[in-house]
Amino acid sequence: MQMVGTPRGFRDILPSEALARERISEQVKACFSRHGYLPVEMPMLEEHAALERGGHVPASPFRLFDSDGGLLVMRPDITLAIARMVAARMSSATLPLRLRYSAPVVREESTLAGQPRQFTQLGVELVGGEGIAGEVEVVSLLAESLTTLEVPAWSIVCGSVTPLNLLLAHCSCGKDFTERVLQLVHSSDLVSLDQLVDESPLAQPVAQAFKRLPRLAGGLEVLDELDALLVAAGVPDSADGTADLRALSTSLPELLASDQLRFDFSIINSFDYYTGTVFKGYAEGITAAIASGGRYDAVLANQGLADTAACGFMLSLERLQEVLGEQGESGVVARKGRLADRALRIAVPKGSLFKDAVRLLGAAGLPVDELADVGRRLIIRTDDVEYIIVRAQDAPAFVAHGGADCGICGSDSIIEAGVDVMQLVDLHFGECRFVVAEPAAAAGSAEEAYSWRGTVRVATKYPRITTAYYESLGQQVDIVQLHGNIELGPIVGMCDRIVDITQTGATLAQNDLVIVDDVMECAARFFAGPAAYRTDRRIRDLAARLADLTKTR
């Protein structure tokens, strides 16, 4: 008999787990209720246009047209729905509003990512709070919720989008530069951000501010350094960049003293959504944030409520299950034990990058003697470090899904993996370039085929990189994905061209292929999982040592 299951990314929740989820939810709801937050419910289907007025709508594949021709989406975000509801149903006379919710959201994940597509969020929204007092109230409520649940070794990491926005407004480098900076910061690609800044005509203090800002992390001293960076860069009203965070720290001294409140400007993102403070909640050993939130006045303004402060946060029920040891499946991994008692896990790439990776890790002070003869071993253990030996192409997946805390691989592997990691250091080895090539005897054939077919047929092992390249040209591409001997594709007539890596071009020349364009250059990078990077200072220290070792190359 054929097994009947749930759609990919969705699952049944049986009674034992449902009871655990109910216990967690009831504790959180009770905590919210004690502070006067009232329940609201929004429809599972929303008009796409109504949500888009508030801000960028996260990708949702679950779209349908109703009988009136309206485009509807299954709710991918709660805050956008609440902003729509407040603007449409509640008057400014009712402010401030304290609202709470417990609701599922649905988002798309790649078929191959192994991630769920439905999540349950528990959250609050404070609409119409006064100044920093609203942010203090919301962050305090998050801290109380994590304490009530007895989340182990939790911390709240705060940043703000204000300093970067002030810096961008001051440098006046144009729309393209601004958009590219925001894109790179949002995607945590700090290496490409450094390269972009180095290639731009910025004064040295301004360039230094762009490079340092997303790497600042720690206590109050971080705000002092940020102020100094903005002053040196000549940013007007530079103190405005840290004013809210300083007020927050003054109002929550106990959290700051216990190191449960920290500052980290790598978390700033969603610049069309957040307008000030941004924060995330973490627990040691879990590979994703268990809470996230911030101030989002612009969302209300876009819905017609100008000059209205709004701040809130959401807790992921599935990730709370993981960290509390309840039954559940959130798509993230919880590693047991305190950080101080666990070895740092580093994904080390096999193959051509291995020798240089080991050399550099050793130069950074890590024990690498055991890596001299790995043999067939997959994990090399020392007292302080575990080396996970993986294919370079798999290193990003191991880090993103919690199999390792950080790792080394080529930037091409990170792009192709399409996972959430922080790219921290350009290691300056394993350099190569991606090129477009075709048979020398077929020069012009690709253009002729494109003129009548309307698409270019390309063989490659790198579909993401290839797609992005042709999208940048405004051309449609049909990809023939191969796993080896890419050069054969156009030779035997399977395709017009190839996109592949080359170092010397010798293999291309031997097969009568010529390069017709450069796609990108790539090299080895040191990267980390976002949660690991923000909670494990050993990763920051290692990144700093690696940066020092490679800065002169």
C-alpha positions in Angstrom: 0.0 0.0 0.0 1.3 3.5 -0.9 2.4 5.6 2.1 0.4 8.8 2.5 2.5 11.6 3.9 2.5 15.3 4.3 3.7 17.8 1.7 7.4 18.5 1.8 8.3 20.9 4.6 5.1 20.2 6.6 4.5 17.6 9.3 2.0 16.1 11.6 2.3 16.8 15.3 1.3 13.9 17.5 -0.1 14.2 21.0 3.1 13.9 23.1 4.8 16.7 21.1 1.6 18.7 21.0 1.5 18.7 24.8 5.1 19.9 25.0 4.3 22.7 22.5 1.2 23.6 24.5 3.2 23.8 27.8 5.8 26.1 26.2 3.1 28.3 24.5 1.1 28.7 27.7 4.1 29.8 29.7 4.9 32.4 27.1 1.3 33.6 26.7 1.0 34.0 30.5 4.2 36.1 30.6 2.9 38.3 27.8 -0.5 38.7 29.5 1.0 39.8 32.8 2.2 42.9 31.0 -1.1 43.8 29.5 -0.6 42.3 26.0 -3.9 41.3 24.4 -4.5 38.5 21.9 -5.2 39.1 18.2 -5.7 36.7 15.3 -5.1 37.5 11.6 -6.3 35.5 8.6 -3.9 32.8 7.2 -4.4 34.4 3.7 -3.5 38.0 3.1 -3.7 40.2 0.0 -0.2 40.4 -1.4 -0.5 44.1 -2.2 -1.6 45.0 1.3 1.4 43.3 2.9 3.8 44.9 0.3 2.7 48.3 1.3 4.3 47.7 4.7 7.6 46.4 3.4 9.4 43.6 1.6 7.3 40.4 1.8 9.4 37.3 2.4 9.3 34.8 -0.4 6.1 32.8 -0.4 5.4 30.2 -3.1 1.9 29.7 -1.8 0.0 32.2 -3.9 -3.5 32.0 -5.4 -6.0 34.2 -7.2 -9.4 34.5 -5.6 -12.6 34.9 -7.7 -12.2 38.6 -7.8 -8.8 38.3 -9.4 -6.9 39.4 -6.2 -3.5 37.9 -5.5 -3.5 36.2 -2.1 -0.5 34.7 -0.2 -0.3 32.4 2.7 1.0 34.6 5.6 4.8 34.6 5.5 5.2 37.3 8.3 3.1 38.2 11.3 4.4 41.8 11.9 3.3 42.9 8.4 -0.1 41.5 9.0 -0.5 43.2 12.3 0.6 46.5 10.8 -2.0 46.1 8.1 -4.6 45.3 10.8 -3.7 48.2 13.0 -3.8 50.7 10.2 -7.1 49.4 8.9 -9.0 48.6 12.1 -7.7 50.7 14.9 -7.5 54.5 15.4 -4.6 56.5 16.8 -6.8 57.3 19.8 -6.4 53.7 21.0 -2.6 53.9 21.1 -0.5 52.6 22.6 -1.6 49.1 21.7 -0.1 46.0 23.3 -0.8 43.0 21.2 0.3 39.3 21.4 -0.1 36.4 19.0 0.5 32.7 18.5 0.3 31.8 14.9 1.9 29.8 12.1 3.7 31.3 9.1 4.7 29.7 5.9 7.9 30.3 3.9 9.6 28.6 1.0 12.7 26.5 1.4 14.7 24.7 -1.4 13.7 21.1 -2.0 17.3 20.1 -1.1 17.7 22.3 2.0 16.0 19.9 4.4 14.2 22.7 6.2 10.6 23.0 7.3 8.3 25.4 5.5 5.8 26.0 8.4 6.7 27.6 11.7 4.8 28.7 14.7 5.7 32.1 16.1 4.8 33.5 19.6 5.2 37.2 19.7 4.3 40.7 20.8 3.9 44.1 19.1 3.9 47.4 21.0 2.4 50.1 18.7 2.5 53.7 19.8 5.1 53.4 22.6 7.0 56.5 23.5 10.6 56.7 22.3 13.2 54.3 23.8 10.8 53.3 26.5 9.0 51.1 24.1 12.2 49.3 23.1 13.1 48.9 26.7 9.7 47.3 27.5 9.9 44.9 24.6 13.5 43.8 25.2 12.7 43.4 29.0 9.8 41.2 28.1 11.9 39.0 25.9 14.4 38.6 28.7 11.6 37.7 31.1 10.2 35.2 28.7 13.6 33.4 28.2 14.1 33.4 32.0 10.5 32.0 32.6 11.1 29.2 30.1 14.5 28.5 31.7 16.3 28.7 28.4 19.9 27.7 29.1 22.7 30.2 28.7 20.5 32.7 26.8 21.6 36.1 25.6 20.1 39.1 23.7 22.2 40.6 21.0 21.4 44.2 19.9 22.4 46.3 17.0 20.9 49.2 15.1 20.4 50.1 11.4 20.9 53.8 12.2 24.7 54.1 12.2 25.1 52.5 8.7 22.3 54.6 7.3 24.0 57.7 8.7 27.3 56.7 7.1 25.7 55.9 3.7 23.9 59.3 3.7 27.2 61.1 4.5 29.4 59.4 2.0 27.1 60.3 -1.0 28.5 57.5 -3.2 25.3 57.1 -5.2 22.3 54.8 -5.3 24.2 51.8 -6.8 26.9 51.9 -4.0 24.2 52.2 -1.3 22.1 49.3 -2.6 25.2 47.1 -2.9 26.4 47.9 0.6 22.9 47.1 2.1 22.8 43.9 0.1 26.2 42.7 1.3 25.5 43.6 4.9 22.1 41.9 4.7 23.6 38.7 3.3 26.6 38.8 5.8 29.2 38.9 3.0 31.7 41.0 4.8 34.5 39.9 2.5 32.8 41.3 -0.6 31.9 44.4 1.4 35.6 45.0 2.1 36.4 44.6 -1.6 33.6 47.0 -2.6 34.9 49.6 -0.2 38.5 49.2 -1.3 37.4 49.8 -4.9 35.4 52.9 -4.1 36.8 56.5 -3.9 36.3 56.8 -0.2 38.4 58.7 2.3 40.3 56.3 4.5 38.3 57.1 7.7 35.1 56.5 5.8 36.3 53.3 4.4 37.5 52.1 7.8 34.0 52.9 9.3 32.3 50.8 6.6 34.7 47.9 7.2 34.6 47.9 11.0 30.9 48.7 11.6 29.4 45.2 10.8 32.3 43.6 12.8 31.8 45.5 16.0 30.6 43.2 18.9 30.9 43.3 22.7 29.8 45.6 25.5 29.6 49.4 26.0 33.1 49.7 24.6 31.7 48.8 21.2 29.4 51.9 21.2 32.4 54.1 22.1 34.4 52.6 19.2 31.4 53.2 16.9 31.1 56.8 18.0 34.8 57.3 17.3 34.5 55.7 13.8 31.6 58.0 12.8 33.3 61.1 14.2 36.5 60.3 12.3 34.5 59.8 9.1 32.9 63.2 9.6 29.4 62.0 10.0 27.1 64.8 11.2 25.2 64.1 14.4 27.3 61.0 14.8 26.1 60.5 18.4 22.6 59.7 17.0 24.0 56.4 15.8 24.3 55.0 19.3 21.9 57.1 21.3 19.1 54.5 21.4 21.4 51.6 22.3 23.0 53.7 25.1 19.6 54.5 26.5 18.7 50.8 26.3 21.8 49.7 28.2 21.2 52.4 30.8 17.7 51.1 31.4 18.8 47.4 31.6 22.0 47.5 33.6 21.5 44.0 35.1 21.3 42.4 31.7 24.4 44.3 30.6 26.4 43.3 33.7 25.5 39.6 33.4 26.6 39.6 29.7 23.0 38.6 28.7 22.7 41.9 26.8 25.4 42.5 24.2 25.9 44.6 21.1 26.6 43.2 17.7 26.3 45.1 14.4 26.5 42.0 12.3 22.8 41.4 12.9 21.6 44.6 11.1 19.4 43.7 8.1 16.1 44.3 6.4 16.7 48.0 5.9 13.3 48.6 4.4 11.7 47.1 7.5 13.6 48.1 10.6 14.2 51.8 11.5 16.3 51.6 14.6 17.2 49.0 17.1 17.4 45.3 16.0 17.8 42.4 18.3 18.0 38.6 18.4 17.8 36.0 21.2 20.3 33.2 21.3 21.0 30.1 23.4 24.4 28.4 23.4 24.6 25.5 21.1 21.7 26.2 18.8 22.4 27.0 15.1 19.8 29.7 14.7 18.2 32.6 16.7 15.3 31.6 18.9 13.9 35.1 18.9 14.2 38.2 16.7 12.7 41.7 16.7 13.3 45.4 16.5 11.8 48.8 15.9 9.9 49.1 12.6 8.2 52.6 12.4 8.6 52.6 8.6 6.2 49.6 8.3 3.5 51.6 10.0 4.3 54.7 8.0 4.0 52.7 4.8 0.5 51.6 5.9 -0.6 55.2 6.6 0.3 55.7 10.3 3.1 58.2 10.2 5.1 59.2 13.3 4.0 56.1 15.1 6.6 54.1 17.0 6.4 50.3 16.8 8.5 47.6 18.3 8.1 43.9 18.8 9.6 40.4 18.7 8.8 36.8 17.9 9.9 33.6 19.5 10.2 30.5 17.4 8.2 27.7 19.0 10.1 25.0 17.1 13.5 26.3 18.1 12.4 26.7 21.7 11.5 23.0 21.6 15.0 22.2 20.4 16.8 24.2 23.0 14.6 23.0 25.9 15.1 19.4 24.9 11.4 18.8 24.0 10.3 16.7 21.0 10.4 18.7 17.8 12.0 19.4 14.5 13.0 22.9 13.7 15.6 22.3 11.0 18.3 23.4 13.3 20.7 21.5 15.6 21.1 21.9 19.3 24.6 20.8 20.6 24.5 20.0 24.2 26.8 21.5 26.8 28.3 24.9 27.6 30.6 26.5 25.1 33.5 26.5 27.5 33.3 22.7 27.7 32.9 22.0 24.0 35.6 21.8 21.3 35.3 24.3 18.4 34.2 22.5 15.3 35.9 23.6 12.1 35.0 22.3 8.6 38.3 21.7 6.7 38.1 21.2 2.9 39.6 18.1 1.3 41.4 18.4 -2.0 43.3 21.3 -3.4 42.5 23.7 -0.5 43.5 21.3 2.3 47.2 22.0 2.5 46.9 25.8 2.6 43.9 25.6 5.0 45.9 23.5 7.5 49.0 25.8 7.1 46.9 28.9 7.9 45.1 27.3 10.8 48.4 26.3 12.3 49.8 29.8 11.8 46.8 31.1 13.7 47.8 29.0 16.7 45.5 26.0 16.4 46.8 22.4 16.9 47.2 20.9 13.4 49.7 18.1 13.9 47.0 15.4 13.7 46.1 16.8 10.3 49.4 15.8 8.8 48.1 12.3 8.1 44.3 12.2 8.0 44.0 9.0 6.1 40.3 8.0 5.9 39.3 9.6 9.2 36.4 12.1 8.9 36.8 13.8 12.3 40.1 14.7 13.9 39.8 15.5 17.6 42.1 17.5 19.8 41.5 18.9 23.2 40.2 22.3 22.0 39.3 21.7 18.3 37.4 19.2 16.2 38.2 19.2 12.5 35.4 18.0 10.3 37.0 16.8 7.0 34.6 17.5 4.2 34.4 18.2 0.5 34.8 22.0 -0.1 31.4 22.1 -1.8 29.8 20.6 1.4 31.5 22.8 3.9 28.8 25.6 3.9 26.0 23.0 4.5 27.9 21.5 7.4 28.3 25.0 9.0 24.8 26.2 8.2 23.1 23.1 9.6 25.2 22.8 12.8 27.6 20.1 11.8 30.4 22.6 12.3 30.7 26.1 13.9 32.9 27.6 11.1 34.9 26.5 8.1 37.0 27.2 5.1 36.0 26.8 1.4 36.0 28.7 -1.9 33.6 31.6 -2.3 32.1 29.7 -5.2 31.0 26.9 -2.9 29.3 29.4 -0.6 27.4 30.9 -3.4 26.3 27.6 -4.8 25.2 26.3 -1.4 22.8 29.2 -1.0 22.7 28.9 2.8 22.9 31.4 5.6 26.5 31.8 6.7 28.8 34.8 7.6 31.7 35.3 5.2 34.4 36.8 7.4 37.9 36.6 5.9 39.5 36.4 2.4 42.3 33.9 2.9 44.1 34.7 -0.3 44.7 31.2 -1.5 42.9 28.9 -3.9 42.4 31.8 -6.3 40.7 31.0 -9.6 38.2 32.6 -11.9 34.9 31.7 -13.4 34.7 32.1 -17.2 32.3 31.7 -20.1 33.9 29.6 -22.9 32.9 28.2 -26.2 34.6 26.2 -29.1 36.9 28.4 -31.1 35.4 27.0 -34.3 31.9 28.0 -33.2 32.6 31.7 -32.7 29.3 33.6 -33.1 27.1 30.5 -33.0 25.8 31.3 -29.5 24.7 34.8 -30.5 22.9 33.3 -33.6 21.2 30.7 -31.5 20.1 33.3 -29.0 18.7 35.5 -31.7 16.2 32.9 -32.8 15.9 30.7 -29.6 15.8 33.6 -27.2 18.0 31.7 -24.7 21.6 30.6 -24.2 22.2 26.9 -23.5 25.0 26.6 -21.0 26.6 23.5 -19.4 28.0 24.0 -15.8 28.5 22.5 -12.4 27.5 25.9 -10.9 23.8 26.7 -11.7 23.5 29.5 -9.1 26.5 31.4 -10.3 25.6 30.9 -13.9 22.0 32.0 -13.4 23.1 35.2 -11.6 25.6 36.0 -14.3 23.1 35.8 -17.2 20.5 37.6 -15.1 23.0 40.5 -14.8 23.2 40.5 -18.6 19.4 40.4 -18.9 19.6 37.2 -20.9 17.6 34.0 -20.4 19.7 30.9 -19.9 18.9 27.2 -20.1 21.3 25.3 -17.9 22.5 21.8 -18.5 23.9 20.7 -15.1 26.9 18.4 -15.4 29.2 17.1 -12.6 32.4 16.6 -14.6 34.0 17.1 -18.1 32.1 20.3 -18.6 34.2 21.1 -21.6 32.5 18.3 -23.6 29.1 20.0 -23.5 29.6 22.4 -26.4 32.1 20.1 -28.2 29.4 17.4 -28.7 26.6 19.9 -29.3 24.8 19.6 -26.0 25.0 23.4 -25.4 26.3 26.6 -26.8 28.8 27.5 -24.0 30.1 26.5 -20.6 30.6 28.4 -17.3 33.4 26.8 -15.4 36.4 27.5 -13.1 39.9 28.0 -14.6 43.3 28.8 -13.2 45.6 28.8 -16.2 43.2 28.1 -19.1 45.3 25.1 -20.2 42.4 22.6 -20.1 40.3 24.9 -22.2 43.0 25.5 -24.8 43.7 21.7 -25.0 40.1 21.2 -26.0 39.9 24.1 -28.4 37.8 26.3 -26.2 38.2 30.0 -25.9 37.2 32.4 -23.1 34.5 34.9 -24.2 33.8 36.6 -20.8 34.8 36.6 -17.2 32.1 35.9 -14.6 33.8 36.3 -11.3 37.0 35.7 -9.3 36.9 33.5 -6.3 39.3 32.4 -3.5 39.2 30.6 -0.2 37.2 32.3 2.6 36.8 31.7 6.4 33.1 31.7 7.3 30.9 30.8 10.2 27.3 30.1 11.2 25.5 33.3 12.3 24.5 32.0 15.7 27.9 30.4 16.4 29.6 33.6 15.4 27.5 35.8 17.7 27.7 33.5 20.7 31.1 31.9 20.5 34.0 34.4 20.9 36.5 31.8 19.9 35.3 32.2 16.3 35.7 36.0 16.4 39.2 35.6 17.8 40.1 33.1 15.1 38.7 35.3 12.4 40.8 38.2 13.7 44.0 36.1 13.7 43.3 34.9 10.2 42.7 38.4 9.0 46.0 39.6 10.5 47.9 36.7 8.8 46.4 37.5 5.4 46.1 41.3 5.4 49.5 41.8 3.8 49.0 39.3 1.0 
